Amino acid sequence: MGSIDLFDTLSPLDFRYYGRSKQAFGALQPYLSETAFVRYLAKVEAALAKVLAKQGICTEKIAKEIEKASQRVTAEEVYAEEDRIKHNIRALANAIRSKVSDEAKPYVHFTATSHDIICSADAARFKDFTNAVLVPLLIQLEKTLILSARREKSTPQIGRTHGQHAEPITFGFAIAHYVSRLGKRILEIKETGNNLRGKLAGAVGAYNASSLLIKEPELFEQEVLAQLGIKPSPISTQVVEAEYLTDYCHAIVSCFGVLANLADDMRHLQRSEIQEVAEAFGEKQVGSSTMPHKRNPINFENVKSMWKTFMPRMTSVYLDQICEHQRDLTNSASSRFVPELLAGLYLATLRMDKVMSKLVVDKAALKKNFEQNKEMIAAEPAYILLAAHQHPDAHEAIRELTLKAQSSGKPLTKLILEDKKLAPYLKKFTKQQLGLLRNPELYIGKSEQKTESVCKDWEEALEL
């Protein structure tokens, strides 16, 4: 089988994001590549032989022989054999059998069916990928967000709802929302990734083959899977219960959505008319092929674009919950794309951490934008405080004054404080309450305190 040039591959994951990045390749290849899949399949076969020896069905010598052979099997030879016999797991078994003695041959794949090996290999490699690669990277991004939130917890920013200026917050408070959302997704990914299940229950899940020779086939199944660091599905058909992988993929996709939302927020804050943040730009970096002055938010746009690519794949995962009776092959192609979903989240997280760790926060622009509608900010606290001091229709009174301020160009605060009808109520205001009307930048509620408490809570929850 000849080698293929990287740029002859079809998937952008390969020629653009995975194959050209030493960091991504080094992180993903040991778990998500086809070479890794074959390696994990062979690990299941080796674990099976080891426990067969423990049960006295074969000798330890044979088990060690099968284990050594399993470690030497390559994806290339398995695929070459599959091309010949048209069955991938029998091809794996044949590749192992070709490397052992005649005495050991009968015990390769003994009592197992294909998806005993496939389901268990996928559970083991996805669990290992979760713990060794994905969760640590997500935690690194969480640390980056916590650092940013704390650094900017007192930086005033105008809050926005429906794309319009609303009430003041701080930029750190805005980031703290993502600290919380990402933290929850990390815990969910960790929990579901470590709860992926395997099986060694045979062609219909009823232990038909293993019960011929093994007194306690369920215990046998547990012992084999324990070699791989996973547990068995409580009950199986030819495949494990689909919801374990479905829940894991949902955690992956919903985490992807959090990154996409953060990327979208940051991208909008880089608009020319806003410019509150900016991606760090390399000295030689080009923003446009025709406009030399452009500095586009390409990293945030890439993360959202990757989410648009991979989020719909969750539909296929849900469709793969359906398996006719004890087994059909309608998920045989679709399930092979799950590693790409995991790779997509890894790549987006890697990019997001890099760009957020170097994010430029323009405090001058934040102040300029804040002051555009600074006077109107007094509307909400004025209405609430008037109502608290028994004004019978505070909302309407302030609404009319906002219209007057907009038509006359006069500051809303000035109109409120000079309104004779409001004077009896304004006299009841405390000095602090009047100060909020005159200094809207102080009207940030508990933005600073909430930012700090959220950061602290997630540091504790994730043991950072």
C-alpha positions in Angstrom: 0.0 0.0 0.0 1.7 3.2 -1.2 2.0 6.4 0.8 -0.4 9.3 0.2 0.7 12.9 0.0 -0.9 15.0 2.7 -2.4 17.3 0.1 -4.0 14.3 -1.7 -6.2 13.7 1.3 -9.9 14.8 1.2 -10.6 16.0 4.7 -9.6 19.6 5.7 -8.9 18.1 9.1 -6.0 16.2 7.6 -4.4 18.6 5.2 -5.1 21.9 7.0 -5.5 21.4 10.8 -4.1 18.0 11.8 -1.4 16.8 9.4 0.3 20.2 9.2 0.4 20.8 13.0 3.0 18.9 15.0 1.2 19.8 18.2 -2.2 18.6 17.0 -0.8 15.5 15.3 1.1 14.6 18.5 -2.0 15.0 20.6 -4.5 13.3 18.4 -2.7 10.5 16.6 -2.3 8.2 19.6 -6.0 8.1 20.2 -8.1 9.2 17.1 -6.1 8.0 14.1 -6.9 4.8 12.3 -3.5 3.5 13.5 -4.5 4.2 17.0 -7.9 2.5 16.5 -6.1 -0.7 15.3 -3.7 -0.5 18.2 -6.7 -0.3 20.7 -8.5 -3.1 18.9 -5.3 -5.2 19.3 -5.2 -4.3 23.0 -8.7 -5.7 23.5 -7.5 -9.0 21.8 -4.5 -9.1 24.1 -6.6 -8.4 27.2 -9.0 -11.2 26.1 -6.1 -13.7 25.8 -4.7 -12.7 29.2 -7.9 -13.4 31.0 -8.4 -16.6 29.0 -5.1 -17.7 30.6 -6.3 -16.6 34.0 -9.4 -18.8 33.5 -7.2 -21.7 32.6 -8.5 -21.9 29.1 -5.1 -21.3 27.6 -1.6 -21.1 29.0 0.1 -17.9 30.1 2.7 -18.7 27.5 0.1 -18.5 24.8 -1.4 -15.3 26.2 2.0 -13.6 26.2 2.5 -14.8 22.7 -0.8 -13.3 21.6 0.0 -10.1 23.5 3.3 -9.6 21.8 1.8 -10.3 18.4 -1.0 -7.8 19.1 1.6 -5.1 19.8 3.2 -5.7 16.4 0.1 -5.6 14.3 -0.1 -2.5 12.0 -3.1 -0.8 10.4 -1.6 -1.3 7.0 -1.5 -5.1 7.3 -5.0 -5.3 8.8 -6.4 -3.2 5.9 -4.5 -5.3 3.3 -6.1 -8.4 4.8 -9.5 -6.7 4.9 -9.2 -6.0 1.2 -8.7 -9.8 0.7 -11.5 -11.1 3.0 -13.8 -8.1 3.3 -14.1 -8.1 7.1 -12.1 -5.7 9.3 -12.1 -7.6 12.6 -11.5 -11.0 11.1 -8.7 -9.3 9.3 -7.3 -8.1 12.6 -7.6 -11.6 14.1 -5.8 -13.0 11.0 -3.0 -10.5 11.3 -2.5 -11.5 14.9 -2.7 -15.2 14.1 -0.1 -14.8 11.4 2.4 -13.8 14.1 1.8 -16.6 16.6 2.4 -20.4 16.8 -0.2 -22.9 15.7 -0.7 -23.7 19.4 -1.8 -20.1 20.1 -3.9 -19.5 16.9 -7.2 -21.0 18.3 -7.2 -18.5 21.2 -7.0 -15.3 19.1 -10.5 -13.7 19.2 -11.7 -16.7 21.2 -15.5 -16.4 22.0 -15.6 -12.8 20.8 -17.6 -11.1 18.2 -16.6 -8.1 16.2 -18.3 -5.5 18.2 -17.0 -6.9 21.5 -13.7 -5.7 20.1 -14.9 -2.5 18.4 -17.1 -1.2 21.2 -14.4 -1.9 23.8 -11.6 -0.3 21.8 -13.6 2.8 21.1 -14.6 3.2 24.8 -11.0 2.7 25.9 -9.4 5.1 23.4 -12.1 7.8 23.8 -11.7 7.6 27.6 -7.9 7.8 27.4 -8.2 10.8 24.9 -10.6 12.5 27.3 -8.3 12.2 30.3 -4.9 12.6 28.6 -5.6 15.3 26.0 -9.0 16.9 25.9 -9.8 17.7 29.5 -6.3 19.1 30.3 -6.6 21.4 27.3 -10.1 22.5 28.3 -8.8 23.2 31.8 -6.0 25.3 30.3 -8.6 27.4 28.5 -10.6 27.6 31.7 -7.5 29.0 33.4 -7.0 31.5 30.6 -10.6 32.7 31.0 -10.3 33.0 34.8 -7.2 35.0 34.4 -8.9 37.3 31.9 -12.1 37.6 34.0 -10.1 38.5 37.1 -7.9 41.0 35.3 -10.9 42.8 33.9 -13.4 42.4 36.7 -13.4 46.1 37.4 -13.3 47.3 33.8 -16.7 49.0 33.0 -18.4 47.8 29.8 -21.8 48.6 28.5 -24.0 45.5 28.6 -25.9 44.7 25.4 -29.2 43.0 24.9 -30.7 42.5 21.4 -27.6 44.2 20.1 -28.5 47.4 21.9 -26.8 49.2 24.8 -28.5 48.0 28.1 -27.0 48.3 31.6 -23.4 48.5 32.7 -21.4 45.4 33.6 -17.7 44.8 33.6 -15.7 43.1 30.9 -14.6 40.5 33.5 -18.2 39.8 34.3 -18.9 39.0 30.7 -16.0 36.6 30.6 -17.0 35.0 33.9 -20.2 33.7 32.2 -18.0 31.6 30.0 -15.9 30.5 32.9 -19.1 29.0 34.4 -20.4 27.6 31.2 -17.1 26.0 30.2 -16.6 24.6 33.7 -19.9 22.8 33.6 -19.0 21.3 30.2 -15.6 20.1 31.4 -17.2 18.2 34.2 -19.8 16.7 31.9 -17.1 15.6 29.4 -15.1 14.2 32.2 -18.0 12.3 33.6 -19.4 10.9 30.4 -15.9 10.2 28.9 -15.0 8.1 32.0 -18.4 6.3 31.8 -18.0 4.9 28.3 -18.6 1.2 28.3 -17.3 -1.9 26.5 -18.6 -5.4 26.2 -17.5 -9.0 25.8 -20.9 -10.6 25.6 -20.9 -12.1 22.2 -23.0 -11.8 19.0 -26.3 -11.0 20.6 -25.1 -9.9 24.1 -26.3 -13.0 25.9 -22.8 -14.6 26.5 -23.7 -17.6 24.3 -20.2 -18.4 23.2 -18.3 -17.6 26.5 -20.8 -19.5 28.6 -19.9 -22.7 26.8 -16.6 -22.8 28.6 -16.6 -20.1 31.3 -18.6 -20.6 34.5 -19.1 -16.9 35.1 -19.0 -15.1 31.8 -20.1 -11.7 33.2 -17.2 -11.8 35.6 -15.0 -12.8 32.7 -16.2 -9.8 30.8 -15.5 -7.5 33.7 -11.9 -8.8 34.0 -11.1 -8.4 30.3 -12.4 -4.8 30.3 -10.7 -4.0 33.5 -7.4 -4.6 31.6 -8.4 -1.6 29.4 -9.6 0.6 32.3 -13.3 0.4 31.4 -16.5 -1.2 32.6 -19.1 -3.3 30.7 -22.4 -2.1 29.6 -25.1 -3.4 32.0 -26.7 -5.3 29.2 -25.8 -5.5 25.5 -27.0 -6.7 22.2 -24.2 -7.1 19.8 -23.3 -3.6 20.7 -23.2 -1.7 24.0 -26.1 0.5 25.1 -25.9 3.5 22.7 -26.6 6.1 25.3 -23.1 6.0 26.8 -21.5 7.3 23.6 -24.5 9.5 22.9 -24.2 11.3 26.2 -20.4 11.7 25.7 -20.9 13.2 22.2 -23.6 15.5 23.5 -21.2 16.8 26.1 -18.6 17.3 23.4 -21.0 19.2 21.1 -22.5 21.4 23.8 -19.0 22.3 24.9 -18.3 23.2 21.3 -21.4 25.5 21.4 -19.9 27.4 24.4 -16.7 28.0 22.5 -18.7 29.2 19.5 -20.7 31.6 21.6 -17.6 33.0 23.2 -16.0 33.3 19.7 -19.0 35.1 18.4 -19.1 37.6 21.2 -15.5 38.4 20.8 -15.8 38.7 17.1 -18.6 41.2 17.4 -16.6 43.2 19.9 -13.9 43.6 17.2 -16.3 45.3 14.8 -14.9 48.7 13.5 -17.6 50.6 15.2 -17.0 48.8 18.5 -13.3 47.8 18.7 -13.4 46.9 22.4 -11.1 43.9 21.9 -8.7 42.7 19.3 -6.9 39.5 18.4 -3.1 39.8 18.7 -1.7 40.2 15.2 1.6 38.8 14.0 4.2 41.1 12.5 4.1 39.3 9.2 0.4 38.4 9.3 -1.8 39.4 6.4 -5.4 40.3 7.1 -6.7 40.6 3.5 -5.5 39.8 0.0 -6.5 43.2 -1.3 -6.9 45.5 1.8 -3.5 45.8 3.5 -5.0 47.6 6.5 -7.4 44.8 7.5 -6.9 42.8 10.7 -9.7 40.3 10.6 -10.8 38.2 13.6 -9.9 35.0 11.8 -9.4 32.8 14.9 -12.8 33.6 16.4 -14.4 33.1 13.0 -12.6 29.8 12.6 -13.9 28.5 15.9 -17.5 29.4 15.0 -17.1 27.9 11.5 -15.7 24.6 13.0 -18.7 24.5 15.3 -21.0 24.9 12.3 -19.3 22.0 10.7 -19.3 19.6 13.6 -22.5 20.5 15.6 -24.8 19.0 13.0 -23.0 15.7 13.4 -24.8 15.2 16.7 -27.8 14.3 14.6 -25.9 11.3 13.2 -25.0 10.2 16.8 -28.7 10.4 17.8 -29.6 8.4 14.7 -27.0 5.8 15.7 -29.1 5.1 18.9 -31.4 3.1 16.6 -30.2 -0.4 16.1 -32.5 -3.1 14.7 -33.1 -5.9 17.1 -29.7 -7.3 18.3 -27.6 -5.6 15.5 -27.6 -4.0 12.1 -25.0 -2.2 10.1 -26.7 1.2 9.6 -24.1 2.8 11.9 -21.1 1.1 10.4 -20.1 4.2 8.4 -21.5 7.0 10.5 -19.8 5.8 13.7 -16.4 6.0 12.1 -16.7 9.8 12.1 -16.9 10.2 15.8 -13.1 10.8 16.1 -13.4 13.7 13.8 -16.0 15.3 16.2 -13.5 14.9 19.1 -10.7 16.3 16.9 -12.8 19.3 16.0 -13.4 20.3 19.6 -9.7 19.8 20.4 -8.6 22.0 17.5 -11.2 24.7 18.4 -10.1 24.7 22.1 -6.4 24.9 21.1 -7.1 27.9 18.9 -9.4 29.6 21.5 -6.9 29.3 24.3 -4.1 30.8 22.1 -6.2 33.8 21.0 -7.9 34.4 24.4 -4.5 34.3 26.2 -3.3 37.2 23.9 -6.6 39.1 23.7 -6.1 42.9 23.6 -8.7 44.8 25.6 -9.0 48.4 24.5 -10.1 50.3 27.6 -10.3 53.5 25.8 -12.8 52.0 23.3 -14.8 50.5 26.2 -15.1 53.9 27.8 -16.0 55.6 24.5 -18.8 53.1 23.8 -20.0 53.3 27.4 -20.3 57.0 27.2 -22.3 57.0 23.9 -25.6 56.4 25.9 -24.2 57.1 29.3 -27.1 59.4 30.2 -29.8 56.9 29.4 -28.3 54.4 31.9 -30.0 56.3 34.7 -33.4 55.2 33.4 -33.5 51.9 35.1 -32.2 52.8 38.6 -34.4 56.0 38.5 -37.5 54.0 37.7 -36.8 51.3 40.3 -35.9 53.8 43.1 -38.9 56.0 42.4 -41.2 52.9 42.6 -39.5 51.9 45.8 -40.3 55.4 47.2 -44.0 54.8 46.3 -44.3 56.7 42.9 -47.5 55.3 41.5 -46.3 55.0 37.8 -42.6 55.3 37.9 -41.9 53.4 34.7 -44.2 55.6 32.6 -42.8 58.8 34.2 -39.2 57.8 33.3 -40.2 56.5 29.9 -41.6 59.9 29.0 -38.5 61.7 30.2 -36.3 59.4 28.0 -38.3 60.5 25.0 -37.9 64.1 26.0 -34.1 63.6 26.4 -33.9 62.0 23.0 -35.8 64.8 21.3 -34.3 67.7 23.1 -30.7 66.4 23.4 -30.8 67.2 27.1 -29.2 64.7 29.6 -31.7 62.4 31.1 -30.3 62.7 34.5 -30.7 66.5 34.4 -34.3 66.1 33.3 -35.0 63.7 36.2 -33.4 65.8 38.8 -35.2 69.0 37.6 -38.6 67.4 37.2 -40.9 69.1 39.7 -43.4 66.2 39.7 -40.6 63.9 40.8 -39.1 66.2 43.4 -41.1 64.8 46.4 -39.8 61.3 45.6 -36.3 62.4 44.8 -36.0 64.0 48.3 -36.3 60.5 49.7 -33.3 59.2 47.7 -30.1 58.6 49.7 -26.8 60.2 48.8 -25.7 56.9 47.3 -28.8 56.5 45.2 -28.5 60.0 43.8 -24.8 59.2 43.1 -25.9 56.3 40.9 -28.0 58.6 38.8 -25.2 61.1 38.4 -22.4 58.5 37.8 -23.8 55.6 35.7 -20.4 53.9 35.6 -21.0 53.0 39.3 -24.3 51.1 38.3 -22.6 47.8 37.8 -24.5 45.8 40.4 -22.5 42.9 41.7 -20.4 42.5 38.6 -17.1 42.5 40.4 -18.1 40.3 43.3 -19.9 37.8 41.0 -16.9 37.6 38.7 -14.6 36.8 41.6 -17.0 34.2 43.2 -17.5 32.4 39.9 -13.8 32.2 39.3 -13.2 31.0 42.8 -16.0 28.4 42.6 -14.6 26.9 39.4 -11.0 26.8 40.6 -12.3 24.7 43.5 -14.6 22.5 41.4 -11.8 21.7 38.9 -9.1 21.7 41.5 -7.1 24.3 39.6 
